Amino acid sequence: MKVCALVPAYNEARTIATVVHGATAHVAQVLVVDDGSTDGTGEAAAAAGADVMRLAHNGGKGTAIRAGLSQVFAGTATHVLFMDGDLQHRPQEIPALLAEAAATGAAMVIGERVFVRDEMPASRYWANVIGSWALATLMGVDLTDTQSGFRVVRTDVLRQLPLEATGYEFETELVVKLARRGAQIARVPIKAVYGAEKSKIRPVRDTTRNIILALVYRFFRRGGRGPA
């Protein structure tokens, strides 16, 4: 396995260096996509040793990921590790995801958060629990956390998927299109991390949007079929 960590980041200058240092200990390359940040995120990532792709304007998480994948595909990585730049995905848990990917050969390994009501904001807890249940039912997959962005995906599989998401619906799109292909999706439990900082996710709006898009991706969009 040759793994590239792909980190979309928007105004994460406070935490991005820690993320880069932590990921570098476990993967061959760290690529940070600076999604139009105004706080020096790209500079901090580069100083920490990451390769940095800078986007002129903030286009959303999905847009940043798809831009980063175009660079990953030009290289030799066999797997892409997706993780966020705000330390909600703990670098010390990367080895567990990589070990599962190596052991199973799965198209994707998801780091499934263990949701504990007393350790999370109420809105985020219910949005994750109810939203993941609804999405897993709609998508026909055995997952308890469909929205975790902490994932390892085989590059050869990603190359075949017609990805189009621009925002946080990227996680939904990827799961749906892999499920449609009958691809193997493995799971590893991880800790759910929530700090005091304000989340960029709007639980009600984004959960509703994800459920609608799950229906669209599963039943109305063509492409993405075939073995994986």
Sequence and secondary structure as in RCSB ss.txt:
>XXXX:A:sequence
MKVCALVPAYNEARTIATVVHGATAHVAQVLVVDDGSTDGTGEAAAAAGADVMRLAHNGGKGTAIRAGLSQVFAG
TATHVLFMDGDLQHRPQEIPALLAEAAATGAAMVIGERVFVRDEMPASRYWANVIGSWALATLMGVDLTDTQSGF
RVVRTDVLRQLPLEATGYEFETELVVKLARRGAQIARVPIKAVYGAEKSKIRPVRDTTRNIILALVYRFFRRGGR
GPA
>XXXX:A:secstr
  EEEEEEESS TTTHHHHHHHHHTTSSEEEEEEES SSSHHHHHHHTT EEEEESS   HHHHHHHHHHHHTTT
T SEEEE  SSSSS GGGHHHHHHHHHHH  SEEEEEEE  GGGS HHHHHHHHHHHHHHHHHHT   S TT   
EEEEHHHHTTS     STTHHHHHHHHHHHTT  EEEEEEE    SS  S  HHHHHHHHHHHHHHHHHT     
S  
